[in-house]
Amino acid sequence: MHVTPPAEIFGVDGIIILVVVVLVLFGSTQIPKLARSLGSAQKEFKKGLDEGSSDDGAAPPAVAQATPPAVVAPPPAVAPPPTVQVNVDGQPGPGS
């Protein structure tokens, strides 16, 4: 039984086939967008690693205090209009 090391699985032919498959799946217009997003993700990952390693020996980072939003007073309460009671015959009743 012959087992190849992992480095020999993707030879020159395998890499060419992989590139062709990626081009067919994503199309030539999506490849630059994909590369850009991978680059920015790598940059953010490295930035997070650097921030994490710099915080190990230091005090916890100070949180910037945001100004509280302005408090808006509610509008003044408006009294409901007076109710008028009407009798069966259509005349105003007692209490009006």
Secondary structure as GFF3:
##gff-version 3
##sequence-region A 1 96
A	DSSP	three_ten_helix	6	8	.	.	.	ID=ss1
A	DSSP	alpha_helix	12	26	.	.	.	ID=ss2
A	DSSP	alpha_helix	30	54	.	.	.	ID=ss3
###
